Amino acid sequence: MSVLLTINCIAAEAPRRDFDDHVLPRVLTRWDGEARTAHLVSDERLPSADGFSHLLLNGSELSAAQQNPHDADLIRVIREFADAGKPIYGICYGHQMVARALGGACRRAAVPEFGWRRVKQVDNALWSGVDDLITVHSHYDEVHDLPSDFDVIASTADCAVQAFHVRDAPIWGTQFHPEFSFEAGTAMLQQNLRTEALAPSHWLDELDDPRVVDDNLTLFRNFFA
């Protein structure tokens, strides 16, 4: 039986609940199985990989370039799924923590990214059916020093590792956010412009047609497949 475990890594209660109630259900329209959500920031230990077929990790306001109290528990789960050969997909903070768990590193980026940005793709199964990928970018940290079995499959001028794939394993990470609708992504970016001091000077909007945002859900279809 296919059972998806999503670890919601958001620390603050209101955005954590919004992800559970509004963002994740959109992703699950591409999932054909059972699903369970666990919260990274809670009093409960994260579940083990036993009984689950896939692992999905979202973004967070936490910094993967710093040590956090829940790092060891999250890294444990990622390694359990990887050791069992089960598919893993990390987004933004999740992408960074998958890299850390499997031998890579994360650091403060020289150039943060905010806005709707296009990435340069390298041929990979995750992109099947999506030729022009424009997604939400909102990050200060970046992945670097990946192990030799990691392939970089997307980049931007400001971020060399926008996405990776662990060679011969069903493990992916994307620095950008394909999970957001146009409305949700725009709302988050508008919040960035109001509250993040560096966002206005690093803002880029390459989105001409909001309808293409729905195509980003294809990444989840490919991952789940």
VEXDREN-2710 file (C-alpha; in Angstrom, 1 decimal):
% VEXDREN-2710
k/r/px/py/pz
1/MET/0.0/0.0/0.0
2/SER/1.3/3.5/-0.9
3/VAL/1.3/5.8/2.1
4/LEU/2.9/9.3/1.9
5/LEU/4.5/10.9/4.9
6/THR/4.7/14.6/4.7
7/ILE/6.8/16.3/7.3
8/ASN/5.6/19.9/7.7
9/CYS/8.8/21.8/8.8
10/ILE/7.3/25.2/9.4
11/ALA/7.8/26.4/12.9
12/ALA/5.2/29.2/13.3
13/GLU/1.7/28.0/14.0
14/ALA/-0.4/30.0/11.5
15/PRO/1.7/29.3/8.4
16/ARG/2.1/25.7/9.5
17/ARG/-1.6/25.3/9.7
18/ASP/-2.1/27.1/6.3
19/PHE/0.2/24.6/4.7
20/ASP/-1.8/21.7/6.1
21/ASP/-5.1/23.1/5.2
22/HIS/-4.5/24.8/1.8
23/VAL/-1.2/24.0/0.2
24/LEU/-0.8/20.3/0.9
25/PRO/-4.3/19.4/-0.3
26/ARG/-3.3/20.9/-3.7
27/VAL/-0.3/18.6/-3.9
28/LEU/-2.3/15.6/-2.9
29/THR/-4.5/16.0/-6.0
30/ARG/-1.5/14.2/-7.7
31/TRP/-1.3/11.5/-5.0
32/ASP/-3.3/8.2/-5.3
33/GLY/-2.9/6.7/-1.9
34/GLU/-3.1/7.3/1.9
35/ALA/-1.3/10.3/3.4
36/ARG/-0.2/11.3/6.9
37/THR/1.3/14.6/8.0
38/ALA/3.8/15.0/10.9
39/HIS/5.1/18.3/12.3
40/LEU/8.8/18.9/12.8
41/VAL/8.2/21.4/15.5
42/SER/6.2/19.5/18.1
43/ASP/6.6/17.5/21.3
44/GLU/6.3/14.2/19.4
45/ARG/9.2/12.3/17.8
46/LEU/8.9/12.0/14.1
47/PRO/7.6/8.6/12.8
48/SER/10.0/6.0/11.4
49/ALA/10.0/5.1/7.7
50/ASP/8.2/1.8/8.5
51/GLY/4.7/1.7/7.0
52/PHE/5.4/4.6/4.6
53/SER/6.2/4.5/0.9
54/HIS/7.2/8.1/0.1
55/LEU/8.6/11.1/2.1
56/LEU/7.8/14.8/1.3
57/LEU/9.5/17.7/3.2
58/ASN/8.4/21.3/2.7
59/GLY/10.1/24.6/3.3
60/SER/10.4/26.5/6.6
61/GLU/11.5/29.7/8.1
62/LEU/14.2/27.7/9.9
63/SER/17.7/27.9/8.6
64/ALA/19.4/24.7/7.5
65/ALA/22.7/26.5/7.6
66/GLN/22.4/26.6/11.4
67/GLN/21.8/23.9/14.0
68/ASN/18.2/23.5/15.1
69/PRO/16.9/21.4/18.0
70/HIS/15.0/19.0/15.7
71/ASP/17.8/18.4/13.2
72/ALA/18.8/15.0/14.5
73/ASP/15.3/13.6/14.4
74/LEU/14.7/14.9/10.9
75/ILE/18.0/13.6/9.6
76/ARG/17.2/10.2/11.2
77/VAL/13.9/9.9/9.2
78/ILE/15.6/11.0/5.9
79/ARG/18.3/8.4/6.3
80/GLU/15.8/5.7/7.1
81/PHE/13.9/6.4/3.9
82/ALA/17.1/6.6/1.9
83/ASP/18.5/3.4/3.4
84/ALA/15.2/1.6/2.5
85/GLY/15.3/2.9/-1.1
86/LYS/12.0/4.8/-0.6
87/PRO/11.3/8.0/-2.6
88/ILE/12.2/11.3/-1.0
89/TYR/11.4/14.9/-2.2
90/GLY/12.6/17.9/-0.2
91/ILE/11.5/21.5/-1.0
92/CYS/13.5/24.6/0.0
93/TYR/14.4/23.9/3.7
94/GLY/13.5/20.2/3.0
95/HIS/15.9/20.2/0.0
96/GLN/18.7/21.6/2.2
97/MET/18.1/19.1/5.0
98/VAL/18.0/16.1/2.6
99/ALA/21.4/17.3/1.3
100/ARG/22.7/17.6/4.8
101/ALA/21.4/14.2/5.9
102/LEU/23.0/12.4/2.9
103/GLY/26.5/14.0/3.0
104/GLY/26.1/17.5/1.6
105/ALA/26.2/20.9/3.2
106/CYS/24.2/24.1/3.5
107/ARG/25.4/27.7/3.9
108/ARG/24.2/31.2/3.8
109/ALA/23.9/32.1/0.1
110/ALA/25.9/35.0/-1.3
111/VAL/22.8/36.2/-3.1
112/PRO/19.3/35.5/-1.7
113/GLU/16.4/34.9/-4.2
114/PHE/12.9/36.2/-4.1
115/GLY/10.2/36.2/-6.8
116/TRP/8.9/34.2/-9.6
117/ARG/12.0/32.8/-11.3
118/ARG/12.8/30.5/-14.2
119/VAL/15.4/27.8/-13.7
120/LYS/17.8/26.2/-16.1
121/GLN/16.9/22.5/-16.2
122/VAL/19.0/19.5/-16.9
123/ASP/17.2/16.5/-18.4
124/ASN/15.7/14.4/-15.5
125/ALA/12.6/12.4/-14.9
126/LEU/11.4/15.0/-12.3
127/TRP/10.9/17.5/-15.2
128/SER/9.0/15.1/-17.5
129/GLY/6.2/17.1/-19.1
130/VAL/7.5/20.5/-17.9
131/ASP/9.8/22.4/-20.3
132/ASP/9.6/25.9/-18.8
133/LEU/9.7/25.9/-15.1
134/ILE/8.8/29.2/-13.3
135/THR/8.2/28.9/-9.6
136/VAL/8.4/30.8/-6.3
137/HIS/11.9/31.5/-4.9
138/SER/12.2/32.6/-1.3
139/HIS/15.5/31.7/0.4
140/TYR/18.7/32.9/2.1
141/ASP/20.5/29.5/2.3
142/GLU/21.9/27.3/-0.4
143/VAL/23.1/23.7/-0.8
144/HIS/26.8/23.1/-1.7
145/ASP/29.6/20.5/-1.6
146/LEU/27.3/17.6/-2.7
147/PRO/28.6/14.0/-2.7
148/SER/29.7/12.6/-6.0
149/ASP/26.5/10.6/-6.4
150/PHE/24.4/13.7/-6.5
151/ASP/23.5/15.2/-9.9
152/VAL/22.7/18.9/-10.1
153/ILE/19.6/19.1/-12.3
154/ALA/18.6/22.8/-12.2
155/SER/20.3/26.1/-11.5
156/THR/19.9/29.9/-11.7
157/ALA/22.5/32.6/-12.1
158/ASP/22.4/33.2/-8.4
159/CYS/22.1/29.6/-7.1
160/ALA/24.2/26.8/-8.6
161/VAL/22.1/24.0/-6.9
162/GLN/18.5/24.8/-7.6
163/ALA/17.7/21.0/-7.7
164/PHE/19.5/17.7/-7.3
165/HIS/18.8/14.1/-7.9
166/VAL/20.7/11.3/-6.1
167/ARG/21.9/9.1/-8.9
168/ASP/20.3/5.6/-9.1
169/ALA/18.0/6.5/-6.2
170/PRO/14.5/8.1/-6.1
171/ILE/15.7/11.1/-4.1
172/TRP/15.2/14.7/-5.2
173/GLY/15.5/18.2/-3.8
174/THR/14.4/21.6/-5.2
175/GLN/15.4/24.9/-3.7
176/PHE/12.3/26.5/-5.3
177/HIS/8.6/25.9/-4.4
178/PRO/6.4/24.1/-7.0
179/GLU/3.7/23.4/-4.4
180/PHE/2.2/26.9/-4.4
181/SER/-0.7/28.1/-6.6
182/PHE/-0.3/31.5/-8.2
183/GLU/-2.5/33.1/-5.5
184/ALA/-0.6/31.4/-2.6
185/GLY/2.8/32.1/-4.1
186/THR/2.0/35.7/-4.8
187/ALA/0.7/36.2/-1.2
188/MET/3.9/34.7/0.2
189/LEU/6.1/36.9/-2.0
190/GLN/4.1/40.0/-1.1
191/GLN/4.7/39.2/2.5
192/ASN/8.4/38.8/1.8
193/LEU/8.5/42.3/0.2
194/ARG/6.9/43.7/3.4
195/THR/9.0/41.9/6.0
196/GLU/12.3/40.8/4.4
197/ALA/14.8/43.7/4.2
198/LEU/16.7/42.1/1.2
199/ALA/13.7/41.0/-0.8
200/PRO/13.1/44.3/-2.7
201/SER/16.7/44.5/-3.9
202/HIS/16.8/40.8/-5.0
203/TRP/13.3/40.7/-6.5
204/LEU/12.8/39.1/-9.9
205/ASP/9.5/38.4/-11.7
206/GLU/9.7/36.3/-14.8
207/LEU/6.1/35.0/-14.7
208/ASP/4.1/36.3/-17.7
209/ASP/1.2/33.9/-17.6
210/PRO/-0.1/32.8/-14.2
211/ARG/-1.7/29.7/-15.8
212/VAL/1.6/28.0/-16.2
213/VAL/1.9/27.8/-12.4
214/ASP/-0.5/24.9/-12.4
215/ASP/2.0/22.9/-14.5
216/ASN/4.3/22.8/-11.5
217/LEU/2.2/20.2/-9.9
218/THR/3.5/17.8/-12.6
219/LEU/6.7/17.5/-10.5
220/PHE/4.7/15.9/-7.8
221/ARG/3.0/13.6/-10.2
222/ASN/6.5/12.5/-11.5
223/PHE/7.8/12.1/-7.9
224/PHE/4.8/10.0/-6.8
225/ALA/5.1/7.8/-9.9
END
